[in-house]
Amino acid sequence: MNVSRGRHGYLALTLGLLLVGSAVVLASGSARSGLLVAGALVAWLVQAPAYWVLLDRLERGLDATRPWLVGIAARFGGLGLLAVASWTTSLPLAPVAVSYVIAMIAFLILEAAWLAGRRPNEQTESTD
């Protein structure tokens, strides 16, 4: 399997942002900090594989329409899953959902910038 540095770079950057943001939120001592971190973490867990699959198709020069659409559906599905989890556990949905949406928007903006900055025939490194 060929894995590009671009794939790892984006995931490392977004994970770093998640960790820094989570540390700031936890340091604030807010009663809802756990919920805020959970929402952002779920956003990253949905975004990371969606980005991975999309970039794989783009790097191989294949049509990426279907993976892009599935990724968009997964992002909305993640929000729906949080709503169901909130309803079944009686935890407040608002902090988790707001955190999820803000983190997802940040990740999607970074994804768009990352993909726009890619060279069309970016070299890949083999990790087999």
Salt bridges, closest charged atoms under 4 A:
ASP56 OD1 - ARG7 NH2 3.36
ASP56 OD2 - ARG60 NH2 3.02
GLU59 OE1 - ARG7 NH2 2.88
GLU111 OE1 - ARG75 NH2 3.21
GLU125 OE2 - ARG5 NE 3.06
